Amino acid sequence: MSSSKELTVNIVNIIWSFDPKAEQVMVLLVQNNYQPYLNKWGLPTTLLRDNENAEEASLRLIREKIGIDLPDFYTEQLETFSDVNRSQNQREIALTYMTYLPSMPDLTPGYGAKDVAWFAVGSDENSYLLTHQDLEFKTLSDNINENNFYQKIDQFDTSDNLISDHALILREAFNRVTNRLDYLPTILLILGTSFTLKQAREVYAIFQKQSLTEIDNSNFRKTHSHLFTEVGIEHGKSGRPAKLYKLKQILDPRKD
């Protein structure tokens, strides 16, 4: 009689932020300090505890990894990943969440982490790229479907790839954000309480794999102004001050 694998439920969090100086969308990755993923990089992950729900675990994960307390409306559920081939040693289900940080705090590796770093988002034809210093990781190529990936997951278990199926999870996160840019751009929460249209265009350009100049400011204002509310002007800059906007209340889960 074959024995079934022990079932564990993991919480995996895609933590987004924005670097205004570099004009880059950022993603938080952690270098693991335990087997079977020793020294490999991946998304922040924790086990779901008996005394908490998944949302609470997602926020606890942020507290433990980077020491920030966030209200729950900064975090939204992405998807559940439950393929039987996610792990060879045990049955693992991943409940995934996305969190939008309006600032990039200093990072200190938490429990189970050897290192933690912000990775800048770029892209090539079939993937998004995550880079930090001399490290670069890719999301799973658009040319590989999910079933084929899990059937050959061992082939992706190299130092050049993220742990387990995190490249796939990230691909789904990027797809979710990109597909909602024109009607529910919650990704703009990474810009803080207000933003300029240029900053919004910078975020859109990264996810749409375009240059900033390819997104015309006047056209962008016409096609997306229904998503934003004007809140003032930008102070402390030379020249004509830019207008400041925020997401309309129905789209922004934060409370004034």
Buried (B, 14 or more C-beta within 10 A) or exposed (E): EEEEEEEBBBBBBBBBBBBEEEBBBBBBBBBBBEEEBEEBBBBBBBEBEEEEEBBBBBBBBBEBBBEBEBEEEBBBEBBEBEBEBBBEEEBBBBBBBBBBBBEBEEBEBBEBBBBBBBBBBBBEEEBBBBEBEEBEBBBBEEEBEBEEBBEEBEEBEEEEBBBBBBBBBBBBBBBBBBEBBEEBBBBBBBBBEBBBBBBBBBBBBBBBBEEEEEBEBEEBBEEBEEBBBEEEEBEEEEEEEBBBBBBEEEBBBBEE
